[in-house]
Amino acid sequence: MAERRVAEPDAVARVIEDWARERPDLDTSPLAVLARLHRSYLRYSTRLTASIERHGLSVAGFDVLTALRRAGRPYRLTAGQLAASGLVSSAGVTLRIDRLEKDGLIVRERDAEDRRVVYSRLTDAGLATVDEVFAEHLENERRMLAGMSPAECRQLARLLHELEHSILASDEEPAG
């Protein structure tokens, strides 16, 4: 675990202080969580994107490859199954598949029973690529979490799970 630094005011703390001075009537406490989450996401996203793009992939393409890999042998799914896999949005699935097929990482196959059904399947090159890039991706994430203990990571994962549920529940409540 990396050595801990003494906490000093960060950009979010300064923003909160500024708002407390300018609008003391407002409760800015949500910023302490959500602004930090947003800033952390932006830094994470930058590192994730750079790591994946070094392999000539887009993050969206990587999501398709990992969904196919997680499906298990024969590493194939329909476009609808890819969209439903959780990490791949339905918008643009076909474009992603087209690009990955052009790069030789997947092939399209018709179902033997129902010719209307088309699968995208990892090629041998696609399987090798996703295995290599995913291992590098996990190592990259381990480095980003190295400043936290395993217990802190578990606690944060639990809290982020609760945050996601809280955000989803807020959609059900009227604003204001």
RAJOTA-V896378 format. One record per backbone hydrogen bond with DSSP energy under -1.0 kcal/mol. CO is the residue of the C=O (numbers start at 1). NH is the residue of the N-H. If there is no record, write none. Layout:
BEGIN
co:CO nh:NH
co:CO nh:NH
END
This chain:
BEGIN
co:10 nh:14
co:11 nh:15
co:12 nh:16
co:13 nh:17
co:14 nh:18
co:15 nh:19
co:16 nh:20
co:17 nh:21
co:18 nh:22
co:19 nh:23
co:23 nh:26
co:28 nh:31
co:30 nh:34
co:31 nh:35
co:33 nh:37
co:34 nh:38
co:35 nh:39
co:36 nh:40
co:37 nh:41
co:38 nh:42
co:39 nh:43
co:40 nh:44
co:41 nh:45
co:42 nh:46
co:43 nh:47
co:44 nh:48
co:45 nh:49
co:46 nh:50
co:47 nh:51
co:48 nh:52
co:49 nh:53
co:50 nh:54
co:52 nh:55
co:52 nh:57
co:53 nh:56
co:58 nh:62
co:59 nh:63
co:60 nh:64
co:61 nh:65
co:62 nh:66
co:63 nh:67
co:64 nh:68
co:65 nh:69
co:66 nh:70
co:67 nh:71
co:69 nh:72
co:72 nh:75
co:75 nh:122
co:77 nh:120
co:78 nh:82
co:79 nh:83
co:80 nh:84
co:82 nh:85
co:90 nh:93
co:92 nh:96
co:93 nh:97
co:94 nh:98
co:95 nh:99
co:96 nh:100
co:97 nh:101
co:98 nh:102
co:99 nh:103
co:100 nh:105
co:101 nh:104
co:105 nh:123
co:107 nh:121
co:109 nh:119
co:114 nh:117
co:117 nh:111
co:119 nh:109
co:120 nh:77
co:121 nh:107
co:123 nh:127
co:124 nh:128
co:125 nh:129
co:126 nh:130
co:127 nh:131
co:128 nh:132
co:129 nh:133
co:130 nh:134
co:131 nh:135
co:132 nh:136
co:133 nh:137
co:134 nh:138
co:135 nh:139
co:136 nh:140
co:137 nh:141
co:138 nh:142
co:139 nh:143
co:140 nh:144
co:141 nh:145
co:145 nh:148
co:146 nh:2
co:149 nh:153
co:150 nh:154
co:151 nh:155
co:152 nh:156
co:153 nh:157
co:154 nh:158
co:155 nh:159
co:156 nh:160
co:157 nh:161
co:158 nh:162
co:159 nh:163
co:160 nh:164
co:161 nh:165
co:162 nh:166
co:163 nh:167
co:164 nh:168
co:165 nh:169
co:166 nh:170
co:169 nh:172
END
